[in-house]
Structure formats: C-alpha cells, structure tokens
Amino acid sequence: MRGLLPYLTALCLSVGLGMAVLGGTATQVDAKTPLKMAECRDDTVHLRGDFGVARFHVEVADDGDERATGLMHRTSMPKSAGMLFVYERPQSVAFWMRNTLIPLDMIFLDATGRVRRVHSDAVPHDETPIPGGAPDILMVLEINGGLARAMGITAGSELRHPSVPVSAARWPC
C-alpha cells in the first residue's frame, strides 16, 4: 500500500481538476489548491499557470561543472523529473543538445520565477544554440520533450523553488 500512496494521492488530487498526465508523471492540481510551505524543497519545483499546478522532482545544477554536464548521456528520465540549472546572477543563456540522448523542453525563467520562454522538443545531439530569449535568465528547467506543451506550461507561468530570491519571487517559498 505504501508504494501506491503517491499514485493514489495524484489520482485523488486530479479528479475533476483536469489532470493532464497520470501515473508516475508530474502531478497537476487546480491553481487554487494551496501548497504548504513545507513542500518548498531543493529537490522539487512547482509551476503554476492557467493549467493549474505541476510538480517536478529535480536535480539542481548550480555550478559550472554541473551545468556543463546537465542531462548528457542519459537514456531516459522519469516524466515527473527534471533538472534545474541555476546561475549566480541573471544573464543571457543559450543551451545545446550535444551528447544529450533524449528530447527535452527547456523552460527559461527570470529572477522572479516567471517563465520567459519555453523551447519545446529540443532535438537530441543538435548543437544549434537554443537562446533563453531574454538577458535576465536566472534559471532553466529541463523536462521531458513535449511535456510543457501537453501540460500547458507557457511564458508567464510561475515557478516556486528555494533558488528564486524571496525578495523578488512572484510565488515565494
């Protein structure tokens, strides 16, 4: 029963709330559903928008070596997972897919946690730079390719995570 609890919880939260993805994938609930402050953790991001609220378990890449390696050489990633790239200061950024084996969505965020741009379905091994589209990007969230579109994550959506400066956060921890 204990192993089924996360799936039952996601199912219960999603009934009547327009859950886009079920069973081991990102949890999505109504945007009016409050999240407890205790849920704000380094290994979890929450996104909210017109679609409701989504939660992803993330690895944080917050130094040069971690950001350079990113999700390279991985053959798969759970649908409820991602990687959050965090920079020391807002800046212009561009990513590529060298040595990346799975398609990814790249969600570019500013220092308030607001999504500035979503690049969908980045192609594995493609070395074409994918720019963040704004000079003030503080974070980039990578999730499985096509998931942002399927869930309705767009520019203007908001992210909640301890890496978003509390003084500027649109949705603070």
N, C-alpha and C positions, 0 to 999 in steps of 0.2 A: 504494500500500500504506500509506503514511504516514497518509493521511486515513481509512483504515479501522481503524487501530490502536485508537482509543478505543472503537469499536464492538465490535471483536474482544475487547478487554480486558473490557468489560462483559459480553459474552456468556460468556467463559470464567469470570469470577467468578460468574456467575449459574447456571451449570449445576449442578443438584442443590441449589441454595440457596434456591429459592423466589422467584426474581426476579419482582416484580410488574409491572414496566414495562421494556421494552427499546428499543433503537434510538434514541439521541438523547434519552433521558429520564434521570431520576435513576437513578444506579447504586445497586443494593441488593445487599449481600452478607451473609453469615452474621455474627451478632453476635460470634462467637468469632474472626473474622478480625482480627488486629491491624492497625492503621493506623500507618504510620511517622510520627514526629514531624514530619518534613519536609513532610508533607501538610497541616499546620495553617497555612493561609494566610488573609489578609484577604478574598480573593475566593471562598472556599469554606467552606461549613458542612457538618458531618457530623451526622447524627441517628442515634441508636441506640435500640432498644427490642426488644420481643418479635418484631418483624418482621425484625430484622437491622440493617443499617446502610445509610443512604441518604446520598448526597452531592448537594449543590446548589451551582452556581456563583451567587454573589450579588453584587449591588451593595450597598454599605453606605451607609445614610443615618444619619449621626451628628451632624448639626447641624440647627438649626431649619428652615432653608430646604429642605434635602434631605428632611427628614421631612414637611414640609408638602406637598411636591410628590409624593413617593412614586412610585407607578406610574400616576399620572394620564395620560390622553391616549394611552396605548399601546394599539395594536390587537391585539397578540399578545405572547406571551412563550414562549420555549422551555420545554419540560417539565422540563428539567434546571436551570432558572434560578429566581431569586427575588430578593427584596430583604430585607435585614436592617436593621431600624430599631433603633438603639442609643441609649439615653438615658444622661445623665451620672450618674444615680442611680436606684435602684429607686423606682417610683411607680405610682399608678393611671393607666391609659391607656384611651382609647377611640378607635376608628377609625371612619371612614365611607367611603362609596364615591363621593363627589362627583367628577365628571369622570373616574371610572375606568371603562374600557370593557370590561374582561374580568373574569369571575368569579374570585374569589380565596379561598384558605384563609388564615386568619390564625392563626398559632401564637404564643401568648403565653408568654414564658419569664421565669423569675426569675434572680437573680444567680448561681445555681449552674449555670445552663444547663438546668434542669429545665423541661419543658413543663408549664405550669399549666392551660392551656385551649387548645382548638382550636375555632375557629369555621369551619365548612365552608361553601363556596359563597356567599360574600358577593355580593350582587346588584349588578351594575353600576348606577351612578347613584343608588343608595339612600343617603339622607342620615340614616338611622336610626343612632344611635351603637351601635357594637359594643364593649362593655367587655371589658377583659382579665380581669375576674373576680377579681382579687387586687390588693392595694395595693402589691405588691412586684415589679412587672414591670420588667425592665431592657431586654428586647429583644422585638421582634415580627418573626417571619419570615413573609413573604407568598410563597406559591407558587400555582401554578395551581389553580383551584377544583376540588375533588373528589379531588385527588391525595393529600392527607393520609389520607383515608378509604381510598382504593384501596391505599395502601402500608401502612396500619396505624399511622400516627403518631397517638398519643393522649397524654393527660395522663400524666405520669410518664416519657415518653421523654426522652432527654438529648441536648443539643446541644453540639458541640465547635467552638469558634471563638476566635480571639485576643481578642475582646471580652469573653469570660467571664473574670472575675477569677480568676487561677490559684489564689489562696489559698482560694477558695470553690468552685471548679469540681468538679462530680461527675465530669467527664471532661476533665481538663486538657490543654492543648496542651503 
